[in-house]
Each structure stands twice: as C-alpha cells, then as structure tokens.
Amino acid sequence: MLVGYARVSSNSQSLDIQEEALTAAGCKKIFAEKMSGRSTADRDQLALALDFVREGDTLVVTRLDRLARSVGDLHQIIERLMGKGVEFRCLAQAGVNTDTSTGRLMMGILSAVAAFESDLRRERQMEGVEKAKAAGKYKGRPASIDPAKVRELHASGMGASQIAKTMKIGRASVYRALAA
C-alpha cells in the first residue's frame, strides 16, 4: 500500500497541493500536519504514519524536505522504515527512493543540501536581526506582562501561584516581575 505524508510549516499554509499530489500518486492513506520540519519531535502525524506502515508498504512524500530538514532525522526515519521492510519514495525528486543504491545516494545528497539551506536561512535571519539591533530598529518581542500589576496583586496578599493563574502567566514570570 502507498501511504502518504504531507507537511507544511505553519497554520497559514495549505496542505491541499500535497494531498492532491499524494492522492494522484495512488496513496490510499495520507497523514498530514502543520508543524515545523526542523525536528521530528512533536510531529504526531509523522509518528502515526511511521507506526501505521507495514512490510511491503511505501511511504510517499511530495518533496524530501516535507519529511525531514536534517540529515540525521532523515536517516533515522529511513532506517526505521527499512527496519520494518517499508520502502520510501519522493514524488518531486523521482530518483530519491530506497529501492536502489543510487536512490539512497541521491537521498543522502539532497538531505545534506536541505540541511545546508536551512543553516544558511538561519544565518541570514540572525544577520538581519543583528543589523536591525545595531540600527536600533529591533526591540525584541513586546512585553506581555505588566510588572506593576504583578506587584500590585502581590502587595494585596496574593501568592505567586494565584497571581500566575489570575494573569495567565508562568509562576517564574511572577518571580521575575517581583525581582525587577
């Protein structure tokens, strides 16, 4: 059986194109989620897909970066699939599969390139943040806690846990506001 996996990074993105491509490729079951691909942690649908596939099945993705962004994560997933007797196929990169040694080589090369691109993107973002800070344009995230309100509630006799609950913040945030 062909089993599809689709992923986009944010809630504002659509899974429709990937799901249509996977259906057109013959996938009988598709697991889809809106989660960052930086890590496999917390990707529930990926975990379900990996548990679902059985010997003789093929896990299909539209592009390699939909499955994993790091070489380590990709190899771990592929090892798990191969251990279960499950093949892997990528639609956009037709030569990327686990059927042949050339397919496995291509998968390794493309996953290394994807990891490299991710690192470059992160470096460019940090350069932009540093430049904005130097120009005085980057101030960070706006404060979401009013320290005066925390001190006011504390002065009225309320404990840290109750303040945190009332203001819907963490208890550590209460202690930081009181110490400031």
C-alpha positions as CSV (number, residue, x, y, z in Angstrom):
1,M,0.0,0.0,0.0
2,L,1.2,3.5,-0.7
3,V,0.9,5.7,2.4
4,G,1.4,9.5,2.0
5,Y,2.8,12.1,4.4
6,A,2.2,15.8,3.9
7,R,3.5,18.7,6.0
8,V,3.6,22.5,5.9
9,S,5.3,24.6,8.5
10,S,2.5,27.0,9.6
11,N,-1.2,27.1,10.0
12,S,-1.5,29.8,7.3
13,Q,-0.2,27.4,4.7
14,S,-2.3,24.9,2.8
15,L,-1.8,21.1,2.6
16,D,-4.1,20.8,-0.4
17,I,-1.5,20.7,-3.2
18,Q,0.5,18.0,-1.4
19,E,-2.6,15.9,-0.5
20,E,-3.8,16.1,-4.2
21,A,-0.4,15.0,-5.5
22,L,-0.2,12.1,-3.0
23,T,-3.8,11.0,-3.9
24,A,-2.9,11.2,-7.6
25,A,0.2,9.1,-7.0
26,G,-2.1,6.4,-5.6
27,C,-1.8,6.8,-1.8
28,K,-4.6,5.0,-0.1
29,K,-4.0,6.7,3.3
30,I,-2.5,10.2,3.9
31,F,-1.2,11.6,7.2
32,A,-0.9,15.4,7.1
33,E,0.1,18.1,9.6
34,K,1.0,21.7,10.1
35,M,4.3,21.6,12.0
36,S,7.8,22.9,11.6
37,G,10.2,20.4,10.0
38,R,13.2,21.4,12.0
39,S,12.8,18.4,14.2
40,T,10.8,15.2,14.2
41,A,9.8,15.9,17.9
42,D,6.1,16.7,18.3
43,R,5.2,15.7,14.8
44,D,2.3,13.5,15.8
45,Q,1.1,12.6,12.2
46,L,4.6,11.6,11.2
47,A,4.8,9.3,14.2
48,L,1.4,7.8,13.3
49,A,2.5,7.3,9.7
50,L,5.6,5.5,10.8
51,D,3.7,3.3,13.2
52,F,1.0,2.7,10.5
53,V,3.2,1.4,7.6
54,R,3.8,-2.3,7.4
55,E,6.2,-4.5,5.5
56,G,5.6,-4.1,1.8
57,D,4.2,-0.6,2.1
58,T,5.8,2.5,0.6
59,L,5.8,5.9,2.4
60,V,5.5,8.7,-0.1
61,V,6.2,12.4,0.2
62,T,5.9,15.2,-2.4
63,R,9.4,16.6,-1.5
64,L,12.2,15.4,0.7
65,D,12.1,18.5,2.9
66,R,8.5,17.7,3.8
67,L,9.8,14.6,5.7
68,A,12.9,16.0,7.3
69,R,15.1,19.0,7.3
70,S,18.2,17.5,8.9
71,V,20.3,14.7,7.6
72,G,20.2,13.0,11.0
73,D,16.4,13.0,11.2
74,L,16.1,11.7,7.6
75,H,18.5,8.9,8.1
76,Q,16.8,7.9,11.4
77,I,13.4,7.8,9.6
78,I,14.7,5.8,6.7
79,E,16.4,3.4,9.0
80,R,13.2,2.9,10.8
81,L,11.3,2.3,7.6
82,M,13.8,-0.1,6.2
83,G,13.8,-2.0,9.5
84,K,10.1,-2.5,9.0
85,G,10.5,-3.6,5.4
86,V,8.9,-0.3,4.1
87,E,10.1,1.5,1.0
88,F,10.3,5.3,0.7
89,R,9.6,7.4,-2.4
90,C,9.7,11.1,-3.1
91,L,7.5,12.5,-5.9
92,A,9.3,15.7,-6.8
93,Q,12.7,14.1,-6.7
94,A,11.9,10.9,-8.7
95,G,15.4,9.4,-8.2
96,V,15.1,9.7,-4.4
97,N,13.9,6.3,-3.0
98,T,15.1,3.4,-1.0
99,D,14.6,0.9,-3.9
100,T,18.1,1.3,-5.3
101,S,21.6,2.2,-4.1
102,T,21.5,5.2,-6.4
103,G,18.2,6.3,-4.9
104,R,19.7,6.1,-1.4
105,L,22.8,8.1,-2.5
106,M,20.6,10.8,-4.0
107,M,18.5,10.9,-0.8
108,G,21.7,11.5,1.2
109,I,23.0,14.2,-1.1
110,L,19.6,16.1,-1.2
111,S,19.1,15.8,2.5
112,A,22.6,17.3,3.1
113,V,21.7,20.2,0.7
114,A,18.4,20.8,2.5
115,A,20.2,20.9,5.9
116,F,22.7,23.4,4.3
117,E,19.9,25.6,3.0
118,S,18.3,25.6,6.5
119,D,21.5,26.6,8.1
120,L,22.0,29.4,5.5
121,R,18.5,30.7,6.1
122,R,19.0,30.8,9.9
123,E,22.4,32.6,9.4
124,R,20.7,35.2,7.2
125,Q,17.9,35.7,9.7
126,M,20.4,36.2,12.5
127,E,22.4,38.7,10.4
128,G,19.2,40.7,9.8
129,V,18.4,40.7,13.5
130,E,21.9,41.9,14.4
131,K,21.7,44.6,11.7
132,A,18.3,45.8,13.0
133,K,19.6,45.8,16.6
134,A,22.6,47.9,15.6
135,A,20.3,50.4,13.8
136,G,18.0,50.5,16.9
137,K,15.1,49.0,15.0
138,Y,14.9,45.7,16.7
139,K,13.5,45.8,20.1
140,G,12.5,42.2,20.6
141,R,9.1,40.9,21.5
142,P,6.9,43.4,23.3
143,A,6.4,42.8,27.0
144,S,3.4,40.7,27.6
145,I,3.4,41.0,31.4
146,D,2.7,44.2,33.4
147,P,5.2,44.1,36.3
148,A,3.2,46.8,38.1
149,K,0.1,44.7,38.1
150,V,2.1,41.7,39.4
151,R,3.5,43.9,42.3
152,E,0.0,45.2,43.0
153,L,-1.5,41.8,43.3
154,H,1.4,40.6,45.4
155,A,1.0,43.7,47.7
156,S,-2.7,42.8,48.2
157,G,-1.6,39.5,49.7
158,M,-1.9,37.2,46.7
159,G,0.7,34.5,46.4
160,A,2.8,33.8,43.3
161,S,0.7,30.8,42.1
162,Q,-2.5,32.7,42.4
163,I,-1.0,35.7,40.6
164,A,0.2,33.4,37.8
165,K,-3.3,31.8,37.5
166,T,-5.1,35.2,37.5
167,M,-2.8,36.8,34.9
168,K,-2.4,33.5,32.9
169,I,1.3,33.6,33.1
170,G,4.0,31.3,34.4
171,R,5.0,31.4,38.1
172,A,8.6,32.0,37.1
173,S,7.4,35.2,35.3
174,V,5.8,36.3,38.5
175,Y,9.0,35.9,40.4
176,R,11.0,37.8,37.7
177,A,8.5,40.6,37.8
178,L,8.7,40.8,41.6
179,A,12.5,40.8,41.5
180,A,12.7,43.6,38.8
